[in-house]
Amino acid sequence: MLSRDLACYIDRKRALGFKFRDRADLLRDFVWFAERRGDRFITSTRAVAWAAQAPSPERRRTRLLMVRRFALELHAENARHQVPAADALGQASTKRRPPYIYSPDEIERLLRAAAALQPAGSFRPIMYAMLLGLIAATGMRIAEALALRLDDVTADGLVIRETKFHKSRLLPLHATTRHALDRYLVARRQVATADRALFISVAGKLLPYVTVRGVFLQLLDRTKLRGAHAGRDPRIHDLRHTFAVRSLEQCRHDRVAIARHIVALSTYLGHAHVTDTYWYLQAAPVLMGQIAEASEALLMGGAGMTALAPHLSSFLREHLPKERRASQHTCEAYAQSFQLLLSFAASRLKVKPSKIEIERLDAPLILAFLKHLEKKRGNSARTRNARLAAINSFFRFLEYRVPSCLDQARRIHAIPMKKTDEALVSYLTRDELQALLDAPDASTVSGIRDRAMLHLTFAAGLRVSELVGLRLNQIDRQGVSTVHIMGKGRRERILPLWKETAAAVKAWLKVRPASAAPELFLNARGQAMTRDGFEYILAKHVATASRAVSSIARKKVSPHVLRHTCAMHTLQATRDVRKVSLWLGHAGLESTEVYLRADPTEKLEALAAMASPMLKPGRFRAPDKLLAMLSTAGRKPNYAE
């Protein structure tokens, strides 16, 4: 069973674009380990035992997290699969080994030693000298260099194809590097082999990394670089680090030039994120000195500080909507977060919000702001985390533009998200829901509109943003049989409408006032319905419904409760969590799993499956037809049977 589940999991990952080679092999080893011990489902104990076999703490944790991700997907479909805790083998270490920076003399000695390899006068020393020299001159990864083919050498430079993270790029070459490469190509084309690889082995095939590493260790011994620095023997990859650091040191030393240079260098090196390039700042003493000078200026009175307003304006008006294509709701939520932050900071620092500098928003102030949200404003941990996420996003944006704030950004990124309670979702029973749907007065235009909104929100499981943003062209105007939803994360879905819901929407379309607004639902002023407006309307009808069904008055009914109600009723009707996820437009089954915990029928089935083996389930059978009739006479029908 686990083998079949793993095969589906691997196919799904590869269909999403992941190579999934090494991880697939490790997961196969885990499944073999578990099935050999008779396991049909993943257990936390077995996952930890398998992961603990790895030789180092980092590899143990990597193995455990790999199984955990596999278990999460299986658990969403079958709760008998256990999900191991992420910290079952301890917390992850964030310590990163500092790079070894070669001096120009050390690189020259390495290349001389490579050119002196045996046999003398053969292609082998020429190839190794070119390989190491090319890495030192371009900063490419060793795997990228070994994957180069003769066709990748073009007049514009080297074409690096489908490397890490499936990224391809063109590397322009310096004139001296180009001249050396042309001389190497003359020697390479004289080698009789059908393989088109740029660097080949003695056998005339693609040069393997293991062979290169063995030769490199020999070169370290010959140049006496091995063991010269305790615990920090140079690696081939350190040639790439050296290229990056030397490039930064030769850049013009001012903030704007460094910021632009780092972005260009990040692209040249093929980094997935520019923050991976900022890591090299710690190995460039000149630039670290500039950061220290900026910090000293801050303590001495704020000289040289950076204004916040232009960068925040660019973040909210350019970066989020245009570069990131964030939705309007996201932009508004982020703007609200910074409105609260700047109001708090202005009060604390005794300055106007427009005069606040970036350097003033340090980690202690952010922590004080988060505490203020919970203590003074009464916000929940979820809201606190959402505000912190907006702040983190802004400081990631700043890392591209203000390198002097890098240390400040890292300190803010280190502020942890607060754990939240996973409470059961609140939803309405059938009687409560029916009372709410019947509450609007169908004899008035506003009542017809309210009835249509309530029906549509429940039947389609809409978020409040999806409801108020729904446009006329998203409704099938002829039969009003379907609705086209633009959901969270730009996930679209088309949902059929129930007959009663379609009738309520049709009734609203007949009386909807003429308006230039494209939205389906309008307020009393003929403008698009707002979130606050719908919340007010919902609260008014909940109060009306409580007169018919008193239990609804004890519940806090928000627009999202109607979505939860739709999910719970759909789950009870279909008994398939995947269909609920599809109907609600969730990104994954993990988001839908919360409804399983709130559904009592699932727990009753679990209890039935765990019945004592000594008891056999069954019904009482009367020994006589007359007694059977008497046992059922007068009994009210039990609809649960």
Secondary structure, DSSP 8 states (H G I E B T S, - for coil): -HHHHHHHHHHHHHHTT---SHHHHHHHHHHHHHHHTT-SS--HHHHHHHHTTSSSHHHHHHHHHHHHHHHHHHHHH-TTS----TTTT--------------HHHHHHHHHHHHT-SSTTSHHHHHHHHHHHHHHHH---HHHHHT-BGGGEETTEEEE-S-GGG--EEE---HHHHHHHHHHHHHHHTS--S--BSSB-TTSSB--HHHHHHHHHHHHHHTT-TTSSTT----THHHHHHHHHHHHHTS-SSHHHHHHHHHHHHHHHT-SSTHHHHGGGGG-HHHHHHHHHHHHHHHTT-TT--BSHHHHHHIIIIIIIIIS---HHHHHHHHHHHHHHHHHHHHHHTS-GGG-BGGGS-HHHHHHHHHHHHHTS---HHHHHHHHHHHHHHHHHHHHH-GGGHHHHHHHHTS--------------HHHHHHHHH-S-TTSHHHHHHHHHHHHHHHHT--HHHHHT-BGGGB-TTT--EEEEE-GGG-EEEEE--HHHHHHHHHHHHH----S--BS-B-TTSSB--HHHHHHHHHHHHHHHHHH-GGGGGS---HHHHHHHHHHHHHHHH--HHHHHHHHT-SSHHHHHHHHHH-HHHHHHHHHHT--TT--------SSHHHHHHHHTT----TT-
